Amino acid sequence: MVTPWLIAICTVVAVYYLDKWENTYVKSVFDWVPAILLAYIIPAIISYIFNVDYAQANIHEFSKDYFIPLAIIAVMSSLSLGQLRSIGVNPILVFVAGSCFIAVFPVVFIWVFTDSTLVADILVGEQYWMGVPPIVGSWIGGSTSQLVLKELVECPENIFLTVLVMDNLLVNVWTILMFQGIKKSSWLNKVLKITDVGLPEDLRQITGKRLHPVLTVLILLGIVVLFNALLDSFILKVVLLSLVGLVLCNLLPKWNYAFALKAGGILIIVVMAVLGLKLQLATIGFNLQFLGFLIIWLGGHFIFMMAVAKILNVNMAWVPIASMANVGGIATAPAVTAAYNKKWMPHAIVLAILSTATGTFWGMLTIYLLKKVIL
């Protein structure tokens, strides 16, 4: 059997060098399928061909302990606080609007369409409404929030399993759509007459000698190893590593932030290749009406953020970034962002951290409102 490590390594190497290849046909492929997205799809195709499920492979734990933390601290250590301040509060407002829609929409939908077959028979009659809060937790906060909210709402196991299957399918498709959607941002800016389309500038110039790349890697790896030894909470590690990355970038005058950004981009490809091992193309088994409800819910979330971005005159690129920070999380948000502009990856991570920190609370609001409407 082909090992997941071999698949991941070959995928990363192949994608990296194909992306660098100055061939017209290869470039045309990457215009439609970005390198990061290709790294996500290839392992899934291999898993499908060999009919092997790598979802429980040890590589995922290793990625969570090392690849993702390294990617986060590398990307964050390339961020100038001055650059972050230059973004302003409006992109965060777009993000919060997306979170709010995810938490409140199902309640409004059930209240408005109380007598519909979907609400009366499925959401209420078959108690699928109990699967709604775990979805809110999964989309905004991630797996931890999803499990906490499952317990809080006492979601039955059969409904929770159905939710997991549909959630996995929908998020995977949504990730692919956001990779393509972010490339239409300039066109949407013109159509919607968005004028505030400036990109964050790197406010510093590289002057003097920087830390050697090898030393830079050793420092980043040493910090991650130390944090793994001291901390068990993944969320706490993510937050603290992000703060340490900011300290390295902004307080060490010789810090090689240009190399850190490049390393972070490569590590994101590695993370996506590992995540691709979990993507099961043959996943089947769901309630079609409930899936339709989820599609309307997720689509409405995107449209609502577009409306908020239009009102605030925010670059439309922030809509797919904010959506992936909400729905995708720490790994996929910067990956989608990199398909547009790698300098925005640290900002996507900041939004994803905010999402992780608030997901459980949004889900608790959903539970409270749902019980008011249904019970």
C-alpha positions in Angstrom: 0.0 0.0 0.0 1.2 3.5 -0.8 2.0 5.3 2.4 0.4 8.7 3.2 3.8 10.2 3.8 5.0 9.2 0.3 1.8 10.6 -1.3 2.2 13.9 0.6 5.9 14.3 -0.2 5.5 13.5 -3.9 2.5 15.8 -4.1 4.3 18.8 -2.6 7.4 18.3 -4.7 5.4 17.8 -7.9 3.2 20.8 -7.3 6.0 23.1 -6.2 8.1 22.4 -9.4 5.1 22.4 -11.7 4.2 25.8 -10.4 7.7 27.1 -11.2 7.7 25.5 -14.7 7.5 28.2 -17.4 5.4 26.2 -19.8 2.4 27.7 -21.5 0.1 24.7 -21.0 1.1 24.1 -17.5 0.6 27.8 -16.7 -2.9 27.7 -18.2 -3.7 24.8 -15.9 -2.6 26.7 -12.8 -4.7 29.7 -14.0 -7.7 27.5 -13.2 -6.4 25.2 -10.5 -3.9 27.1 -8.2 -0.9 25.1 -6.9 -2.4 25.0 -3.4 -5.7 23.6 -4.6 -3.9 21.0 -6.7 -2.0 19.9 -3.6 -5.4 19.4 -2.0 -6.9 17.4 -4.8 -4.0 15.1 -5.9 -3.9 13.1 -2.6 -7.7 12.7 -2.7 -7.5 11.3 -6.3 -4.8 8.9 -5.3 -6.8 7.7 -2.2 -9.8 7.2 -4.5 -7.9 5.2 -7.1 -6.3 2.9 -4.5 -9.6 2.8 -2.5 -7.7 3.6 0.7 -9.0 5.9 3.6 -6.1 7.9 5.0 -8.3 10.0 7.3 -7.0 8.3 10.4 -3.3 8.2 9.4 -0.7 9.4 11.9 0.5 12.1 9.4 -2.6 14.2 10.4 -1.5 14.3 14.0 2.1 15.2 12.9 0.7 17.9 10.7 -1.3 19.3 13.6 1.7 19.3 15.9 4.3 20.5 13.4 3.3 21.5 9.9 0.4 23.8 10.8 2.2 25.4 13.8 5.3 26.0 11.7 3.2 27.5 8.9 1.4 29.8 11.3 4.5 31.1 13.1 6.4 31.4 9.7 3.6 33.4 8.1 3.0 35.6 11.2 6.7 36.3 11.5 6.6 38.0 8.2 3.9 40.5 9.2 4.6 44.1 10.1 2.2 45.4 12.7 2.2 48.6 10.7 1.1 46.6 7.6 -1.7 45.0 9.7 -2.9 48.4 10.9 -3.0 49.6 7.3 -5.9 47.2 6.6 -8.4 48.9 8.9 -11.4 47.6 10.7 -13.7 47.1 7.7 -12.4 43.6 6.7 -13.0 42.4 10.2 -16.5 43.8 10.1 -17.1 41.8 6.9 -15.8 38.7 8.7 -18.0 39.3 11.8 -21.0 39.8 9.5 -20.3 36.4 8.0 -20.1 34.7 11.4 -23.4 36.4 12.5 -25.2 35.2 9.4 -24.0 31.6 10.0 -25.3 31.7 13.6 -28.6 33.4 13.0 -29.8 32.4 9.5 -31.1 28.9 10.5 -33.2 30.4 13.2 -34.7 33.0 10.9 -35.3 30.3 8.2 -37.2 28.0 10.7 -39.2 31.0 11.9 -40.2 32.2 8.4 -40.9 28.7 6.9 -42.4 27.0 9.9 -45.1 25.2 7.9 -42.8 24.0 5.1 -42.0 20.3 4.7 -38.3 20.9 5.3 -38.9 22.7 8.6 -42.0 20.8 9.9 -41.0 17.3 8.9 -37.2 17.2 8.8 -35.7 20.0 10.9 -38.4 19.7 13.6 -40.1 16.4 13.1 -36.9 14.3 12.6 -35.0 16.7 15.0 -32.4 17.7 12.4 -32.4 21.1 14.1 -30.1 19.5 16.7 -27.5 19.1 14.0 -27.5 22.8 13.2 -25.5 24.1 16.2 -22.7 21.6 15.6 -22.5 22.9 12.0 -22.3 26.4 13.3 -19.5 25.3 15.6 -17.7 23.5 12.8 -18.0 26.4 10.3 -16.9 29.1 12.7 -14.9 27.4 15.4 -13.7 24.1 14.0 -13.8 20.5 15.4 -13.5 21.5 19.0 -16.5 23.9 18.9 -18.4 21.3 16.9 -18.0 18.6 19.6 -18.8 21.0 22.4 -22.0 22.2 20.8 -23.0 18.6 20.0 -22.9 17.9 23.7 -24.6 21.1 24.7 -27.6 20.5 22.3 -27.6 16.7 23.0 -27.5 15.9 19.2 -28.4 12.2 18.5 -25.5 10.2 17.1 -27.3 9.3 13.8 -28.0 12.9 13.1 -24.5 14.0 14.1 -23.0 11.4 11.7 -25.2 12.7 8.8 -24.1 16.2 9.7 -20.4 15.2 9.6 -20.7 13.6 6.2 -22.6 16.6 4.6 -20.4 19.1 6.4 -17.2 17.4 5.1 -18.6 17.3 1.6 -19.9 20.9 1.5 -16.7 22.4 3.0 -14.5 20.6 0.5 -16.6 21.9 -2.4 -16.8 25.4 -0.8 -13.0 25.5 -0.5 -12.6 24.7 -4.3 -15.2 27.4 -5.1 -13.4 30.0 -2.9 -10.1 29.3 -4.7 -11.9 30.3 -7.9 -14.0 33.0 -6.4 -11.1 35.0 -5.1 -9.7 35.2 -8.6 -12.8 37.1 -9.6 -12.3 39.8 -7.0 -11.0 42.5 -9.4 -13.9 41.9 -11.7 -16.4 42.1 -8.8 -14.8 45.3 -7.6 -15.4 46.9 -11.0 -19.0 45.6 -11.3 -19.9 46.8 -7.8 -17.9 50.0 -8.1 -15.7 49.3 -5.1 -13.0 51.9 -5.0 -11.0 50.9 -1.9 -9.0 48.1 -3.6 -5.5 48.9 -2.4 -3.3 46.0 -1.3 -1.4 46.1 2.0 2.1 47.3 1.4 5.3 45.9 3.0 6.2 49.0 4.9 9.8 48.1 5.4 12.7 47.8 3.0 15.3 45.0 3.4 18.4 46.8 4.6 21.5 45.1 6.0 22.2 41.5 6.5 19.4 39.2 7.6 19.5 36.0 9.6 20.6 33.0 7.5 17.7 30.9 6.3 19.0 27.8 8.1 19.2 29.7 11.4 15.7 31.1 10.8 14.3 27.6 10.3 16.0 26.3 13.4 14.6 29.1 15.5 11.0 28.5 14.2 11.3 24.7 14.6 12.8 25.1 18.1 9.9 27.3 19.2 7.3 24.9 17.8 9.0 21.9 19.6 9.1 23.8 22.8 5.4 24.8 22.6 4.5 21.2 21.8 6.3 20.1 25.0 4.7 22.7 27.2 1.1 23.0 25.8 -1.7 20.5 25.0 -4.3 22.9 23.7 -4.1 23.4 19.9 -6.0 26.6 20.0 -3.7 28.0 22.7 -0.6 27.0 20.7 -2.0 28.7 17.6 -2.7 32.0 19.5 0.7 32.0 21.3 2.7 31.0 18.2 1.0 33.8 16.3 2.0 36.3 19.0 5.6 35.0 19.1 5.7 35.3 15.3 4.7 39.0 15.6 7.4 39.5 18.2 10.1 37.9 16.0 9.1 40.1 13.0 8.7 43.4 14.8 11.3 43.3 17.5 14.2 41.5 15.9 15.9 43.9 13.5 17.8 41.1 11.7 14.8 38.8 11.3 14.6 37.3 7.8 10.9 38.0 7.3 11.1 37.6 3.5 12.4 34.0 3.8 9.8 33.4 6.6 7.0 34.3 4.2 8.4 32.1 1.4 8.7 29.2 3.9 5.2 29.8 5.1 3.9 29.6 1.6 5.6 26.2 1.1 4.3 24.9 4.4 0.8 25.9 3.5 1.1 23.6 0.4 2.4 20.8 2.7 -0.6 21.3 5.0 -3.1 21.2 2.1 -1.5 18.0 0.8 -2.0 16.4 4.2 -5.6 17.7 4.4 -6.2 16.2 1.0 -5.6 12.8 2.4 -8.8 13.2 4.4 -10.9 14.2 1.4 -13.0 11.2 0.3 -14.4 11.7 -3.2 -16.7 8.7 -2.8 -18.4 10.0 0.3 -22.1 9.3 0.0 -25.1 9.2 2.4 -27.1 12.2 3.2 -30.5 13.8 3.4 -31.0 15.7 0.1 -33.4 18.3 1.5 -31.2 19.0 4.5 -28.2 19.3 2.1 -30.2 21.8 0.1 -30.8 23.8 3.3 -27.1 23.8 4.0 -26.3 25.0 0.5 -28.8 27.9 0.8 -27.3 28.7 4.2 -23.7 28.8 3.0 -24.6 30.6 -0.2 -26.5 33.2 1.8 -23.6 33.7 4.1 -21.4 34.6 1.1 -24.0 36.9 -0.5 -24.6 38.7 2.8 -20.9 39.3 3.2 -20.7 40.7 -0.3 -23.5 43.1 0.6 -21.7 44.2 3.7 -18.5 44.6 1.7 -20.3 46.8 -0.8 -21.8 49.0 1.9 -18.4 49.4 3.5 -16.6 49.8 0.2 -14.2 46.9 1.0 -12.2 45.0 -1.6 -14.2 41.9 -2.7 -11.1 39.7 -2.1 -11.9 40.0 1.6 -15.2 38.1 1.1 -13.8 34.7 0.2 -10.9 35.3 2.7 -13.4 36.0 5.5 -15.6 33.1 4.3 -12.7 30.6 4.5 -11.6 32.1 7.9 -15.2 31.3 9.0 -15.9 28.0 7.2 -12.4 26.7 6.5 -10.2 27.7 9.3 -6.5 28.2 10.1 -5.2 25.9 7.3 -7.4 26.8 4.4 -8.0 30.5 4.9 -4.3 31.5 4.2 -4.2 28.9 1.4 -7.1 30.6 -0.4 -5.6 34.0 0.3 -2.2 32.9 -1.2 -4.0 32.3 -4.5 -4.7 36.0 -4.5 -1.9 37.7 -2.7 0.6 36.0 -0.3 1.1 39.3 1.6 -2.5 38.8 2.9 -1.9 35.4 4.4 -1.1 36.7 8.0 -4.3 38.6 8.0 -6.3 35.5 7.0 -4.7 33.7 9.9 -5.7 36.5 12.3 -9.3 36.2 11.1 -9.2 32.4 11.4 -7.9 32.7 15.0 -10.7 35.0 15.8 -13.1 32.5 14.2 -11.7 29.6 16.3 -12.0 31.7 19.5 -15.6 32.7 19.0 -17.2 29.6 17.3 -18.5 28.0 20.5 -20.1 31.3 21.6 -21.9 31.8 18.3 -23.1 28.2 18.5 -24.5 28.8 22.0 -26.4 31.8 20.6 -27.8 29.6 17.9 -28.9 27.0 20.5 -30.6 29.6 22.6 -32.5 31.1 19.6 -33.5 27.8 18.2 -35.0 26.6 21.4 -37.0 29.9 21.6 -38.4 29.3 18.1 -38.9 25.5 18.2 -39.6 24.5 21.8 
